[in-house]
Amino acid sequence: MRISRRAQAIEPFYVMEVAKQAAALAREVERSDRPMVFLNIGEPDFTAPPLVQVAAQRAIHDGRTQYTPATGLPALRERISDWYRTRFGIDVPARRIVITAGASAALQLACLALIEAGDEMLMPDPSYPCNRHFVSAAEGRSVLLPTTAAERFQLSADKVAAAWNTHTRGVLLASPSNPTGTSIATEELRRIHDHVRHRGGITLVDEIYLGLSYDPAFGRSALALDDQIVSINSFSKYFNMTGWRLGWLVVPDALVPVVERIAQNLFICASTVAQHAALACFEDESLALYEQRRAEFRARRDYFVPALNDLGLAVPVMPDGAFYAWADCSDACRRLGIEGSWDFAFEVMRRAHVAVTPGRDFGQATTANFIRFSTASSMAHLQEAVQRLRGLLA
């Protein structure tokens, strides 16, 4: 069978490949005194709040499972609009919000609507690998620009301007970012967008971790800058609904019918049950619980990042959001007599029974020296992982 060049160009998602091997080893050691501690996948250990679960059950019981409009339930779009107003103090009309089958579908819709074959999208290195592949699926090309700790591993307006050429279509940013947990300063984002807009380009911002911000200097939506910015968001992270596959897209008014037309053909609509359930995310009881959980994620960060630094797994930039720690393992590799984060990840998995993610997925610049830890696991698991890592590196 002949496989398309497009499919062949998509690299494996190494995060999930490592996860498969970690799961296999976990089955072997599950009855030992050191079962596997998973710090490799960015999935909250919290489930959807009680009101959300009840709302899903009620929707099924009442038979509210038919297709919704391709843009989503009007009531859910209104709830999201209200959330932007109350949480971030910005006016995002419900008519500009499109409900999608997860943030992945939102990115696919945005890329298909805006990218032509041969267009180039500027992205930071490191960055989330699947975002590159959405660009490739639209027959565009991702151009990774190396970033530094001094830049918070984010693009700067100067780098965007220097890299811009006749093929450049725009930028695809993430704030807060996976794998670094860092955000773009508002003024720098403004400078980037001003340059992109001046060149007739597009600014796409992945904001799926926006609700999980811990620093008042950040935690602001890019949508406050301009109604021409395209924002991608999700119910997976802050709202703890990973497997429900529900997200949304905020687009300029002119783009709504375009995205709607593509969504009608590719997806029909997002899960109806998930949409009815998500309405309960915005009840006062649910929002209070989400804020408690955000505080817990922050406490985990505040414990784990200093612990990594003490172990010689230096985190060069304190994450201001999400639930990741992007740690330099160069010194640890020298102490263990191994080379690079790929080997380090498997050494830690085999000898300490701690699953982590090597930097290979996230770019090409210095990613071979970095490990991504997820702090989405419980504090007890993080403490156990630190103890095991200390024993391994001693």
C-alpha atoms as a printed R data frame, in Angstrom:
    type eleno elety resid chain resno       x      y      z
1   ATOM     1    CA   MET     A     1   0.000  0.000  0.000
2   ATOM     2    CA   ARG     A     2   1.394  3.406 -0.964
3   ATOM     3    CA   ILE     A     3   1.591  5.789  1.998
4   ATOM     4    CA   SER     A     4   1.290  9.515  1.343
5   ATOM     5    CA   ARG     A     5   4.386 11.676  1.670
6   ATOM     6    CA   ARG     A     6   2.394 13.839  4.055
7   ATOM     7    CA   ALA     A     7   1.904 10.904  6.440
8   ATOM     8    CA   GLN     A     8   5.505  9.777  6.111
9   ATOM     9    CA   ALA     A     9   6.729 13.262  7.037
10  ATOM    10    CA   ILE     A    10   4.961 13.123 10.414
11  ATOM    11    CA   GLU     A    11   7.513 12.095 13.027
12  ATOM    12    CA   PRO     A    12   6.547  9.750 15.861
13  ATOM    13    CA   PHE     A    13   5.227 11.418 18.988
14  ATOM    14    CA   TYR     A    14   8.084 10.305 21.225
15  ATOM    15    CA   VAL     A    15   6.246 11.346 24.384
16  ATOM    16    CA   MET     A    16   3.765  8.570 23.711
17  ATOM    17    CA   GLU     A    17   6.421  6.110 22.516
18  ATOM    18    CA   VAL     A    18   8.271  6.536 25.818
19  ATOM    19    CA   ALA     A    19   4.956  6.251 27.657
20  ATOM    20    CA   LYS     A    20   4.333  2.852 26.046
21  ATOM    21    CA   GLN     A    21   7.661  1.523 27.297
22  ATOM    22    CA   ALA     A    22   7.092  3.050 30.719
23  ATOM    23    CA   ALA     A    23   3.698  1.330 30.914
24  ATOM    24    CA   ALA     A    24   5.254 -2.008 29.944
25  ATOM    25    CA   LEU     A    25   7.908 -1.693 32.653
26  ATOM    26    CA   ALA     A    26   5.251 -0.551 35.129
27  ATOM    27    CA   ARG     A    27   3.388 -3.828 34.633
28  ATOM    28    CA   GLU     A    28   6.561 -5.737 35.527
29  ATOM    29    CA   VAL     A    29   7.208 -3.807 38.733
30  ATOM    30    CA   GLU     A    30   3.662 -3.038 39.893
31  ATOM    31    CA   ARG     A    31   3.874 -5.508 42.774
32  ATOM    32    CA   SER     A    32   7.376 -4.514 43.803
33  ATOM    33    CA   ASP     A    33   8.260 -2.118 46.617
34  ATOM    34    CA   ARG     A    34   8.950  0.554 43.990
35  ATOM    35    CA   PRO     A    35   6.079  0.726 41.485
36  ATOM    36    CA   MET     A    36   6.474  3.178 38.605
37  ATOM    37    CA   VAL     A    37   6.012  6.879 39.312
38  ATOM    38    CA   PHE     A    38   4.740  8.598 36.177
39  ATOM    39    CA   LEU     A    39   6.020 12.141 35.616
40  ATOM    40    CA   ASN     A    40   5.982 11.909 31.829
41  ATOM    41    CA   ILE     A    41   2.461 12.770 30.645
42  ATOM    42    CA   GLY     A    42   0.872 16.215 30.966
43  ATOM    43    CA   GLU     A    43  -2.455 15.018 32.291
44  ATOM    44    CA   PRO     A    44  -3.948 16.355 35.524
45  ATOM    45    CA   ASP     A    45  -4.457 13.742 38.213
46  ATOM    46    CA   PHE     A    46  -7.742 15.488 39.036
47  ATOM    47    CA   THR     A    47 -10.904 14.370 37.269
48  ATOM    48    CA   ALA     A    48 -13.821 16.519 36.177
49  ATOM    49    CA   PRO     A    49 -15.627 18.081 39.163
50  ATOM    50    CA   PRO     A    50 -18.795 16.470 40.517
51  ATOM    51    CA   LEU     A    51 -21.157 18.967 38.861
52  ATOM    52    CA   VAL     A    52 -19.578 18.260 35.464
53  ATOM    53    CA   GLN     A    53 -19.974 14.515 35.895
54  ATOM    54    CA   VAL     A    54 -23.596 14.907 36.975
55  ATOM    55    CA   ALA     A    55 -24.307 17.165 33.990
56  ATOM    56    CA   ALA     A    56 -22.947 14.515 31.612
57  ATOM    57    CA   GLN     A    57 -25.072 11.816 33.188
58  ATOM    58    CA   ARG     A    58 -28.137 14.042 33.022
59  ATOM    59    CA   ALA     A    59 -27.563 14.790 29.341
60  ATOM    60    CA   ILE     A    60 -27.379 11.078 28.557
61  ATOM    61    CA   HIS     A    61 -30.411 10.284 30.723
62  ATOM    62    CA   ASP     A    62 -32.451 13.035 29.079
63  ATOM    63    CA   GLY     A    63 -31.420 11.987 25.576
64  ATOM    64    CA   ARG     A    64 -29.635 15.240 24.752
65  ATOM    65    CA   THR     A    65 -27.105 13.538 22.510
66  ATOM    66    CA   GLN     A    66 -27.992 14.767 19.038
67  ATOM    67    CA   TYR     A    67 -25.638 16.830 16.893
68  ATOM    68    CA   THR     A    68 -25.103 20.416 17.930
69  ATOM    69    CA   PRO     A    69 -24.286 23.245 15.494
70  ATOM    70    CA   ALA     A    70 -20.751 22.919 14.131
71  ATOM    71    CA   THR     A    71 -19.774 25.985 16.146
72  ATOM    72    CA   GLY     A    72 -21.042 24.402 19.367
73  ATOM    73    CA   LEU     A    73 -23.876 24.870 21.831
74  ATOM    74    CA   PRO     A    74 -24.797 28.569 21.953
75  ATOM    75    CA   ALA     A    75 -25.093 28.361 25.746
76  ATOM    76    CA   LEU     A    76 -21.546 27.015 26.065
77  ATOM    77    CA   ARG     A    77 -20.142 29.729 23.825
78  ATOM    78    CA   GLU     A    78 -21.869 32.292 26.043
79  ATOM    79    CA   ARG     A    79 -20.426 30.701 29.195
80  ATOM    80    CA   ILE     A    80 -16.906 30.874 27.755
81  ATOM    81    CA   SER     A    81 -17.468 34.496 26.764
82  ATOM    82    CA   ASP     A    82 -18.536 35.258 30.344
83  ATOM    83    CA   TRP     A    83 -15.412 33.472 31.667
84  ATOM    84    CA   TYR     A    84 -13.154 35.734 29.624
85  ATOM    85    CA   ARG     A    85 -14.999 38.744 30.991
86  ATOM    86    CA   THR     A    86 -14.929 37.741 34.662
87  ATOM    87    CA   ARG     A    87 -11.527 36.027 34.765
88  ATOM    88    CA   PHE     A    88  -9.479 38.207 32.421
89  ATOM    89    CA   GLY     A    89 -11.508 41.396 32.103
90  ATOM    90    CA   ILE     A    90 -11.784 41.224 28.309
91  ATOM    91    CA   ASP     A    91 -14.760 41.202 25.962
92  ATOM    92    CA   VAL     A    92 -14.739 38.154 23.690
93  ATOM    93    CA   PRO     A    93 -18.150 37.919 21.988
94  ATOM    94    CA   ALA     A    94 -19.694 34.457 21.907
95  ATOM    95    CA   ARG     A    95 -20.123 34.749 18.127
96  ATOM    96    CA   ARG     A    96 -16.305 34.559 17.742
97  ATOM    97    CA   ILE     A    97 -15.997 31.363 19.809
98  ATOM    98    CA   VAL     A    98 -16.085 27.989 18.041
99  ATOM    99    CA   ILE     A    99 -16.357 24.813 20.122
100 ATOM   100    CA   THR     A   100 -14.035 22.061 18.862
101 ATOM   101    CA   ALA     A   101 -13.160 18.413 19.470
102 ATOM   102    CA   GLY     A   102 -10.276 19.320 21.743
103 ATOM   103    CA   ALA     A   103  -7.530 21.878 21.185
104 ATOM   104    CA   SER     A   104  -6.139 19.536 18.528
105 ATOM   105    CA   ALA     A   105  -9.189 20.069 16.338
106 ATOM   106    CA   ALA     A   106  -8.979 23.809 17.003
107 ATOM   107    CA   LEU     A   107  -5.374 23.888 15.760
108 ATOM   108    CA   GLN     A   108  -6.248 21.780 12.740
109 ATOM   109    CA   LEU     A   109  -9.148 24.056 11.813
110 ATOM   110    CA   ALA     A   110  -7.030 27.192 12.228
111 ATOM   111    CA   CYS     A   111  -4.179 25.804 10.138
112 ATOM   112    CA   LEU     A   112  -6.450 24.553  7.362
113 ATOM   113    CA   ALA     A   113  -8.250 27.900  7.236
114 ATOM   114    CA   LEU     A   114  -5.133 30.082  7.169
115 ATOM   115    CA   ILE     A   115  -2.118 28.191  5.787
116 ATOM   116    CA   GLU     A   116  -1.393 27.555  2.119
117 ATOM   117    CA   ALA     A   117   1.010 24.964  0.736
118 ATOM   118    CA   GLY     A   118   4.573 26.239  1.216
119 ATOM   119    CA   ASP     A   119   3.693 28.803  3.887
120 ATOM   120    CA   GLU     A   120   6.111 28.993  6.811
121 ATOM   121    CA   MET     A   121   5.105 29.417 10.447
122 ATOM   122    CA   LEU     A   122   7.655 30.662 12.955
123 ATOM   123    CA   MET     A   123   7.726 28.771 16.258
124 ATOM   124    CA   PRO     A   124  10.035 28.683 19.273
125 ATOM   125    CA   ASP     A   125  12.478 25.865 19.846
126 ATOM   126    CA   PRO     A   126  11.567 24.160 22.202
127 ATOM   127    CA   SER     A   127   7.824 23.860 21.602
128 ATOM   128    CA   TYR     A   128   5.054 21.278 21.610
129 ATOM   129    CA   PRO     A   129   5.704 18.862 18.705
130 ATOM   130    CA   CYS     A   130   2.106 18.280 17.609
131 ATOM   131    CA   ASN     A   131   1.749 21.982 16.799
132 ATOM   132    CA   ARG     A   132   4.398 21.542 14.102
133 ATOM   133    CA   HIS     A   133   2.504 18.627 12.653
134 ATOM   134    CA   PHE     A   134  -0.743 20.560 12.355
135 ATOM   135    CA   VAL     A   135   1.163 23.024 10.190
136 ATOM   136    CA   SER     A   136   2.574 20.147  8.128
137 ATOM   137    CA   ALA     A   137  -0.882 18.620  7.693
138 ATOM   138    CA   ALA     A   138  -1.960 21.901  6.080
139 ATOM   139    CA   GLU     A   139   1.073 21.564  3.765
140 ATOM   140    CA   GLY     A   140   2.902 24.368  5.522
141 ATOM   141    CA   ARG     A   141   6.342 24.299  7.076
142 ATOM   142    CA   SER     A   142   7.321 24.988 10.670
143 ATOM   143    CA   VAL     A   143  10.455 27.059 11.166
144 ATOM   144    CA   LEU     A   144  11.866 26.524 14.656
145 ATOM   145    CA   LEU     A   145  13.800 29.483 16.036
146 ATOM   146    CA   PRO     A   146  16.200 28.570 18.890
147 ATOM   147    CA   THR     A   147  15.412 30.344 22.145
148 ATOM   148    CA   THR     A   148  17.343 30.791 25.376
149 ATOM   149    CA   ALA     A   149  16.617 30.803 29.077
150 ATOM   150    CA   ALA     A   150  17.158 34.583 29.036
151 ATOM   151    CA   GLU     A   151  14.215 34.775 26.613
152 ATOM   152    CA   ARG     A   152  12.159 32.428 28.825
153 ATOM   153    CA   PHE     A   153  12.358 29.953 25.917
154 ATOM   154    CA   GLN     A   154   9.888 32.145 23.994
155 ATOM   155    CA   LEU     A   155  10.179 34.017 20.707
156 ATOM   156    CA   SER     A   156  11.132 37.666 20.715
157 ATOM   157    CA   ALA     A   157   9.959 40.313 18.266
158 ATOM   158    CA   ASP     A   158  13.558 40.771 17.106
159 ATOM   159    CA   LYS     A   159  13.912 37.090 16.232
160 ATOM   160    CA   VAL     A   160  10.586 37.098 14.426
161 ATOM   161    CA   ALA     A   161  11.625 40.146 12.388
162 ATOM   162    CA   ALA     A   162  15.018 38.642 11.539
163 ATOM   163    CA   ALA     A   163  13.511 35.331 10.395
164 ATOM   164    CA   TRP     A   164  10.629 36.781  8.369
165 ATOM   165    CA   ASN     A   165  10.828 36.210  4.617
166 ATOM   166    CA   THR     A   166   8.540 36.066  1.595
167 ATOM   167    CA   HIS     A   167   7.282 32.596  2.575
168 ATOM   168    CA   THR     A   168   6.480 33.469  6.190
169 ATOM   169    CA   ARG     A   169   2.765 33.328  6.990
170 ATOM   170    CA   GLY     A   170   2.886 34.069 10.696
171 ATOM   171    CA   VAL     A   171   3.760 32.790 14.157
172 ATOM   172    CA   LEU     A   172   2.434 29.928 16.270
173 ATOM   173    CA   LEU     A   173   3.158 30.589 19.936
174 ATOM   174    CA   ALA     A   174   2.169 28.956 23.216
175 ATOM   175    CA   SER     A   175   1.727 30.866 26.465
176 ATOM   176    CA   PRO     A   176   2.156 29.197 28.935
177 ATOM   177    CA   SER     A   177   4.259 26.746 26.993
178 ATOM   178    CA   ASN     A   178   4.648 23.017 26.899
179 ATOM   179    CA   PRO     A   179   7.407 21.902 27.712
180 ATOM   180    CA   THR     A   180   8.780 24.882 29.638
181 ATOM   181    CA   GLY     A   181   5.770 26.239 31.523
182 ATOM   182    CA   THR     A   182   6.849 29.778 30.608
183 ATOM   183    CA   SER     A   183   4.732 32.604 29.206
184 ATOM   184    CA   ILE     A   184   5.424 35.512 26.877
185 ATOM   185    CA   ALA     A   185   5.535 38.910 28.534
186 ATOM   186    CA   THR     A   186   2.581 41.003 27.377
187 ATOM   187    CA   GLU     A   187   4.681 43.785 25.886
188 ATOM   188    CA   GLU     A   188   6.866 41.339 23.968
189 ATOM   189    CA   LEU     A   189   3.781 39.600 22.618
190 ATOM   190    CA   ARG     A   190   2.441 42.986 21.576
191 ATOM   191    CA   ARG     A   191   5.681 43.728 19.704
192 ATOM   192    CA   ILE     A   192   5.552 40.337 17.984
193 ATOM   193    CA   HIS     A   193   1.944 40.785 16.937
194 ATOM   194    CA   ASP     A   194   2.556 44.343 15.720
195 ATOM   195    CA   HIS     A   195   5.311 43.077 13.436
196 ATOM   196    CA   VAL     A   196   3.216 40.147 12.202
197 ATOM   197    CA   ARG     A   197   0.236 42.391 11.515
198 ATOM   198    CA   HIS     A   198   2.451 44.927  9.714
199 ATOM   199    CA   ARG     A   199   3.664 42.133  7.443
200 ATOM   200    CA   GLY     A   200   0.125 40.938  6.746
201 ATOM   201    CA   GLY     A   201   0.625 37.714  8.723
202 ATOM   202    CA   ILE     A   202  -1.312 35.783 11.354
203 ATOM   203    CA   THR     A   203  -0.705 35.373 15.084
204 ATOM   204    CA   LEU     A   204  -1.865 32.021 16.480
205 ATOM   205    CA   VAL     A   205  -1.521 31.566 20.240
206 ATOM   206    CA   ASP     A   206  -1.994 28.247 22.005
207 ATOM   207    CA   GLU     A   207  -3.489 29.211 25.395
208 ATOM   208    CA   ILE     A   208  -4.577 25.822 26.695
209 ATOM   209    CA   TYR     A   209  -2.688 26.348 29.977
210 ATOM   210    CA   LEU     A   210  -3.869 29.936 30.411
211 ATOM   211    CA   GLY     A   211  -6.051 29.114 33.410
212 ATOM   212    CA   LEU     A   212  -3.044 27.545 35.157
213 ATOM   213    CA   SER     A   213  -0.980 30.713 35.571
214 ATOM   214    CA   TYR     A   214   0.729 31.496 38.871
215 ATOM   215    CA   ASP     A   215   2.453 34.824 38.286
216 ATOM   216    CA   PRO     A   216   0.416 38.044 38.038
217 ATOM   217    CA   ALA     A   217   2.986 39.379 35.560
218 ATOM   218    CA   PHE     A   218   1.677 36.789 33.114
219 ATOM   219    CA   GLY     A   219  -1.634 34.936 32.934
220 ATOM   220    CA   ARG     A   220  -3.178 37.390 30.476
221 ATOM   221    CA   SER     A   221  -4.886 36.304 27.296
222 ATOM   222    CA   ALA     A   222  -3.416 37.433 23.984
223 ATOM   223    CA   LEU     A   223  -6.990 38.269 22.988
224 ATOM   224    CA   ALA     A   224  -6.721 41.457 25.039
225 ATOM   225    CA   LEU     A   225  -4.285 42.847 22.455
226 ATOM   226    CA   ASP     A   226  -6.301 42.607 19.249
227 ATOM   227    CA   ASP     A   227  -9.425 40.927 17.876
228 ATOM   228    CA   GLN     A   228  -7.364 39.654 14.924
229 ATOM   229    CA   ILE     A   229  -5.357 37.247 17.083
230 ATOM   230    CA   VAL     A   230  -6.430 33.600 16.884
231 ATOM   231    CA   SER     A   231  -6.479 31.824 20.249
232 ATOM   232    CA   ILE     A   232  -6.663 28.081 20.876
233 ATOM   233    CA   ASN     A   233  -7.949 26.805 24.217
234 ATOM   234    CA   SER     A   234  -9.134 23.598 25.834
235 ATOM   235    CA   PHE     A   235 -11.155 22.025 28.606
236 ATOM   236    CA   SER     A   236  -8.389 19.455 29.172
237 ATOM   237    CA   LYS     A   237  -5.918 21.195 31.475
238 ATOM   238    CA   TYR     A   238  -7.413 23.850 33.773
239 ATOM   239    CA   PHE     A   239 -10.854 22.259 33.523
240 ATOM   240    CA   ASN     A   240  -9.507 18.691 34.052
241 ATOM   241    CA   MET     A   241 -11.420 17.119 31.140
242 ATOM   242    CA   THR     A   242  -8.605 15.483 29.119
243 ATOM   243    CA   GLY     A   243 -10.430 12.464 27.729
244 ATOM   244    CA   TRP     A   244 -13.632 14.391 27.036
245 ATOM   245    CA   ARG     A   245 -11.938 15.896 23.959
246 ATOM   246    CA   LEU     A   246 -13.392 19.370 24.101
247 ATOM   247    CA   GLY     A   247 -11.776 22.685 23.254
248 ATOM   248    CA   TRP     A   248 -12.470 25.967 21.563
249 ATOM   249    CA   LEU     A   249 -11.128 28.467 19.090
250 ATOM   250    CA   VAL     A   250 -11.473 32.256 19.171
251 ATOM   251    CA   VAL     A   251 -11.210 33.815 15.717
252 ATOM   252    CA   PRO     A   252 -11.878 37.177 14.053
253 ATOM   253    CA   ASP     A   253 -15.464 37.644 12.873
254 ATOM   254    CA   ALA     A   254 -14.533 37.169  9.216
255 ATOM   255    CA   LEU     A   255 -13.065 33.747  9.958
256 ATOM   256    CA   VAL     A   256 -16.077 32.278 11.785
257 ATOM   257    CA   PRO     A   257 -18.015 31.111  8.684
258 ATOM   258    CA   VAL     A   258 -14.807 29.719  7.153
259 ATOM   259    CA   VAL     A   259 -13.988 27.650 10.240
260 ATOM   260    CA   GLU     A   260 -17.625 26.620 10.564
261 ATOM   261    CA   ARG     A   261 -17.670 25.305  7.005
262 ATOM   262    CA   ILE     A   262 -14.504 23.252  7.528
263 ATOM   263    CA   ALA     A   263 -15.743 21.943 10.877
264 ATOM   264    CA   GLN     A   264 -19.065 20.860  9.344
265 ATOM   265    CA   ASN     A   265 -17.191 18.699  6.864
266 ATOM   266    CA   LEU     A   266 -14.432 17.320  9.093
267 ATOM   267    CA   PHE     A   267 -16.093 16.903 12.498
268 ATOM   268    CA   ILE     A   268 -19.833 17.788 12.222
269 ATOM   269    CA   CYS     A   269 -19.548 18.907 15.856
270 ATOM   270    CA   ALA     A   270 -17.729 18.263 19.105
271 ATOM   271    CA   SER     A   271 -19.134 15.664 21.520
272 ATOM   272    CA   THR     A   272 -22.618 16.759 22.520
273 ATOM   273    CA   VAL     A   273 -22.419 15.077 25.922
274 ATOM   274    CA   ALA     A   274 -19.077 16.738 26.653
275 ATOM   275    CA   GLN     A   275 -20.524 20.125 25.690
276 ATOM   276    CA   HIS     A   276 -23.511 19.759 28.020
277 ATOM   277    CA   ALA     A   277 -21.172 18.626 30.780
278 ATOM   278    CA   ALA     A   278 -18.826 21.577 30.207
279 ATOM   279    CA   LEU     A   279 -21.622 24.029 30.974
280 ATOM   280    CA   ALA     A   280 -21.201 22.985 34.607
281 ATOM   281    CA   CYS     A   281 -17.512 23.986 34.562
282 ATOM   282    CA   PHE     A   282 -18.608 27.589 34.995
283 ATOM   283    CA   GLU     A   283 -20.821 27.087 38.038
284 ATOM   284    CA   ASP     A   284 -19.487 28.819 41.150
285 ATOM   285    CA   GLU     A   285 -18.902 25.492 42.910
286 ATOM   286    CA   SER     A   286 -16.821 24.150 40.007
287 ATOM   287    CA   LEU     A   287 -14.811 27.358 39.572
288 ATOM   288    CA   ALA     A   288 -13.978 27.382 43.291
289 ATOM   289    CA   LEU     A   289 -12.729 23.813 43.012
290 ATOM   290    CA   TYR     A   290 -10.626 24.659 39.952
291 ATOM   291    CA   GLU     A   291  -8.970 27.469 41.875
292 ATOM   292    CA   GLN     A   292  -8.192 25.099 44.748
293 ATOM   293    CA   ARG     A   293  -6.613 22.733 42.266
294 ATOM   294    CA   ARG     A   294  -4.634 25.552 40.657
295 ATOM   295    CA   ALA     A   295  -3.210 26.341 44.093
296 ATOM   296    CA   GLU     A   296  -2.259 22.677 44.465
297 ATOM   297    CA   PHE     A   297  -0.476 22.692 41.106
298 ATOM   298    CA   ARG     A   298   1.417 25.782 42.220
299 ATOM   299    CA   ALA     A   299   2.404 24.118 45.502
300 ATOM   300    CA   ARG     A   300   3.731 21.139 43.567
301 ATOM   301    CA   ARG     A   301   5.793 23.452 41.361
302 ATOM   302    CA   ASP     A   302   7.122 25.316 44.391
303 ATOM   303    CA   TYR     A   303   8.290 22.032 45.937
304 ATOM   304    CA   PHE     A   304   9.529 20.177 42.880
305 ATOM   305    CA   VAL     A   305  11.527 22.780 40.943
306 ATOM   306    CA   PRO     A   306  13.835 23.707 43.874
307 ATOM   307    CA   ALA     A   307  14.241 19.974 44.581
308 ATOM   308    CA   LEU     A   308  15.385 19.376 40.994
309 ATOM   309    CA   ASN     A   309  17.842 22.242 41.243
310 ATOM   310    CA   ASP     A   310  19.268 20.724 44.427
311 ATOM   311    CA   LEU     A   311  19.749 17.429 42.597
312 ATOM   312    CA   GLY     A   312  21.748 19.092 39.828
313 ATOM   313    CA   LEU     A   313  18.847 18.876 37.380
314 ATOM   314    CA   ALA     A   314  18.838 22.619 36.799
315 ATOM   315    CA   VAL     A   315  15.587 24.299 35.780
316 ATOM   316    CA   PRO     A   316  16.917 27.522 34.193
317 ATOM   317    CA   VAL     A   317  13.556 29.340 34.197
318 ATOM   318    CA   MET     A   318  10.972 28.979 36.930
319 ATOM   319    CA   PRO     A   319   7.729 28.017 35.154
320 ATOM   320    CA   ASP     A   320   5.011 30.620 35.637
321 ATOM   321    CA   GLY     A   321   2.198 28.338 34.501
322 ATOM   322    CA   ALA     A   322   1.118 24.857 33.358
323 ATOM   323    CA   PHE     A   323   2.573 21.841 35.204
324 ATOM   324    CA   TYR     A   324   6.001 21.165 33.720
325 ATOM   325    CA   ALA     A   325   9.634 21.541 34.709
326 ATOM   326    CA   TRP     A   326  12.141 21.820 31.844
327 ATOM   327    CA   ALA     A   327  15.371 20.580 33.418
328 ATOM   328    CA   ASP     A   328  18.926 20.450 32.080
329 ATOM   329    CA   CYS     A   329  20.232 16.926 32.693
330 ATOM   330    CA   SER     A   330  23.762 17.493 31.302
331 ATOM   331    CA   ASP     A   331  25.434 17.324 34.714
332 ATOM   332    CA   ALA     A   332  23.394 14.273 35.742
333 ATOM   333    CA   CYS     A   333  24.346 12.513 32.501
334 ATOM   334    CA   ARG     A   334  28.042 13.098 33.187
335 ATOM   335    CA   ARG     A   335  27.654 11.692 36.687
336 ATOM   336    CA   LEU     A   336  25.910  8.588 35.335
337 ATOM   337    CA   GLY     A   337  28.316  8.171 32.430
338 ATOM   338    CA   ILE     A   338  25.613  8.417 29.774
339 ATOM   339    CA   GLU     A   339  24.985 10.791 26.901
340 ATOM   340    CA   GLY     A   340  21.892 12.951 26.424
341 ATOM   341    CA   SER     A   341  18.371 13.107 27.771
342 ATOM   342    CA   TRP     A   342  17.121 10.152 25.720
343 ATOM   343    CA   ASP     A   343  19.465  7.736 27.497
344 ATOM   344    CA   PHE     A   344  18.893  9.541 30.789
345 ATOM   345    CA   ALA     A   345  15.132  9.030 30.538
346 ATOM   346    CA   PHE     A   346  15.491  5.291 30.078
347 ATOM   347    CA   GLU     A   347  18.160  5.044 32.797
348 ATOM   348    CA   VAL     A   348  15.809  6.775 35.250
349 ATOM   349    CA   MET     A   349  12.937  4.582 34.126
350 ATOM   350    CA   ARG     A   350  14.854  1.313 34.552
351 ATOM   351    CA   ARG     A   351  16.842  2.088 37.702
352 ATOM   352    CA   ALA     A   352  14.613  4.483 39.649
353 ATOM   353    CA   HIS     A   353  11.228  3.477 38.230
354 ATOM   354    CA   VAL     A   354  10.403  7.099 37.428
355 ATOM   355    CA   ALA     A   355   8.969  7.834 33.970
356 ATOM   356    CA   VAL     A   356  10.038 11.159 32.457
357 ATOM   357    CA   THR     A   357  10.040 12.631 28.952
358 ATOM   358    CA   PRO     A   358  13.288 13.282 27.031
359 ATOM   359    CA   GLY     A   359  13.601 16.560 25.162
360 ATOM   360    CA   ARG     A   360  13.788 14.896 21.752
361 ATOM   361    CA   ASP     A   361  10.183 15.701 20.856
362 ATOM   362    CA   PHE     A   362  10.340 19.398 21.494
363 ATOM   363    CA   GLY     A   363  12.891 20.745 19.026
364 ATOM   364    CA   GLN     A   364  16.482 20.544 17.834
365 ATOM   365    CA   ALA     A   365  18.501 23.349 19.440
366 ATOM   366    CA   THR     A   366  19.490 22.203 22.960
367 ATOM   367    CA   THR     A   367  16.652 19.763 23.591
368 ATOM   368    CA   ALA     A   368  19.022 16.754 23.699
369 ATOM   369    CA   ASN     A   369  20.208 18.071 27.072
370 ATOM   370    CA   PHE     A   370  16.767 18.577 28.609
371 ATOM   371    CA   ILE     A   371  14.168 16.462 30.364
372 ATOM   372    CA   ARG     A   372  10.531 17.436 30.793
373 ATOM   373    CA   PHE     A   373   9.024 16.520 34.135
374 ATOM   374    CA   SER     A   374   5.266 16.733 34.586
375 ATOM   375    CA   THR     A   375   4.111 18.004 37.965
376 ATOM   376    CA   ALA     A   376   0.526 16.987 37.236
377 ATOM   377    CA   SER     A   377   1.002 14.019 39.581
378 ATOM   378    CA   SER     A   378   0.316 14.143 43.311
379 ATOM   379    CA   MET     A   379   2.667 15.725 45.828
380 ATOM   380    CA   ALA     A   380   3.312 12.256 47.280
381 ATOM   381    CA   HIS     A   381   4.436 10.996 43.866
382 ATOM   382    CA   LEU     A   382   6.673 14.030 43.373
383 ATOM   383    CA   GLN     A   383   8.291 13.506 46.773
384 ATOM   384    CA   GLU     A   384   8.849  9.828 46.042
385 ATOM   385    CA   ALA     A   385  10.376 10.687 42.663
386 ATOM   386    CA   VAL     A   386  12.799 13.157 44.264
387 ATOM   387    CA   GLN     A   387  13.876 10.530 46.786
388 ATOM   388    CA   ARG     A   388  14.529  7.978 44.052
389 ATOM   389    CA   LEU     A   389  16.367 10.472 41.837
390 ATOM   390    CA   ARG     A   390  18.529 11.481 44.791
391 ATOM   391    CA   GLY     A   391  19.443  7.837 45.324
392 ATOM   392    CA   LEU     A   392  20.228  7.330 41.655
393 ATOM   393    CA   LEU     A   393  22.362 10.446 41.308
394 ATOM   394    CA   ALA     A   394  24.191 10.004 44.610
